[in-house]
Amino acid sequence: MASFPIDEVLRRIRRTPLRRSAPVLTQMAHRHRDPFRILLACLLSLRTKDQVTAPASARLFRLGTTPRALLACARAKIARAIYPVGFYRTKTVRIHEICRDLLAHYGGRVPATMEHLLALPGVGRKTANLVLIEGFRKPGICVDTHVHRISNRLGYVRTRTPEQTEMRLRAILPRRHWPRYNELLVSFGQTVCHPTSPWCSRCPVASLCARRGVTHSR
């Protein structure tokens, strides 16, 4: 949608006090710039709230900050460290598998391409994009439920799945907006554009929004 005023939409959202701190993964990236920490923290964050992910990540990285160090840790020890993140037992196995693959195929380093990141156990497009953006400063669009929902609700895209949303955004979203699009829409989705009953009465982009799928608002 070439006529959609995406620049103005993002400008208004950016200027709105959203009263939420940056996502925990963004905060970690700003502190460490370590693709390995970002990769594992993103794995922990799946189906888990930020307030759980942050301390669990801190406990995990006290055990080790390299693939070799974490692979040497017993799985039971890792599981205790990351509990109560969602699916912590499965994620414990994934952490060992990722560390083993990084050592076996990439010299212990996180690969810097989408293709190789997606080849790692348990890594999907959302995680891969986030590692590329935050860990390597490469272009990418990280699409989670907030980005998928809000992009469709606005009328900017018309897609059915997050992967379709990513592909469509890659085609139409100006590249200058790619790195921070996720961070901006996540904060907006958590505070204003809720999944159900969004705050349309206080929304800075209400006059530009198609309100697709909105049946009840405040």
C-alpha positions, -999 to +999 in steps of 0.1 A: +000+000+000+021+028-013-005+054-003-006+043+034+010+071+056+034+047+074+059+075+081+033+096+099+019+066+118+053+057+131+062+093+139+030+097+160+036+064+179+072+074+185+062+107+200+036+091+223+047+084+259+040+047+261+052+042+297+069+009+290+106+002+290+123-013+260+118-051+255+143-071+276+161-084+245+166-048+232+180-038+266+204-068+266+215-060+231+223-024+241+244-037+270+263-066+255+260-067+217+267-104+220+248-125+194+251-156+216+234-140+246+207-124+223+201-158+206+196-177+239+176-149+256+153-148+226+148-186+229+139-181+266+115-153+258+093-174+236+059-177+253+073-160+283+068-125+297+097-100+299+096-099+337+104-137+337+128-137+308+151-110+322+160-128+355+161-162+339+186-150+313+207-134+340+208-167+359+216-187+328+245-164+318+260-167+353+265-203+344+284-194+312+284-170+283+299-192+256+287-224+239+315-244+254+307-233+290+270-239+288+275-273+270+296-283+300+268-275+324+244-304+333+209-300+319+194-302+353+215-271+364+204-252+333+168-261+339+169-248+374+185-216+362+159-208+336+128-219+355+100-207+353+102-197+316+076-214+295+086-249+283+118-247+303+126-284+300+124-282+262+144-250+261+171-267+282+175-293+256+175-267+229+203-247+246+225-278+246+217-286+210+224-250+199+257-250+218+267-283+203+259-272+167+277-238+171+308-257+183+306-284+156+297-262+126+305-226+133+336-225+155+316-216+185+303-184+169+267-175+161+263-174+123+253-141+108+230-153+080+193-161+081+199-194+064+223-206+090+204-193+120+173-211+108+193-243+107+199-241+145+175-262+167+144-243+178+153-211+159+124-196+138+123-164+118+114-141+147+145-152+166+167-152+135+156-117+126+162-104+161+197-118+162+205-103+129+192-069+139+204-066+175+235-089+173+249-081+139+233-047+130+220-063+098+186-054+082+157-075+093+120-073+104+112-091+136+075-100+135+057-112+166+020-112+175+020-075+182+036-066+148+014-090+130-018-078+146-012-041+145+001-040+109-031-057+098-053-037+122-039-004+108-047-016+072-010-015+062-009-052+053-036-079+048-020-112+058-029-143+078+003-154+094+034-136+110+056-150+082+033-136+055+034-103+074+072-103+074+074-110+037+049-082+030+066-057+052+099-065+035+083-055+002+066-023+013+081-009+046+109+016+040+141+000+051+149+029+075+120+017+097+130-020+098+153-022+128+129-004+153+096-014+138+092-043+162+103-025+193+079+004+186+049-017+179+055-041+208+054-011+232+024+003+214+006-030+215+012-035+252-001-001+262-026+012+236-034-012+208-043-042+229-053-075+213-089-071+227-105-038+235-078-014+223-077+022+236-089+038+204-100+068+223-064+077+233-047+063+202-024+088+184-031+072+150-069+066+153-076+089+124-052+069+102-063+034+113-086+011+094-095-007+127-096-041+109-109-068+132-117-044+160-152-053+174-149-035+208-127-006+219-124+019+247 
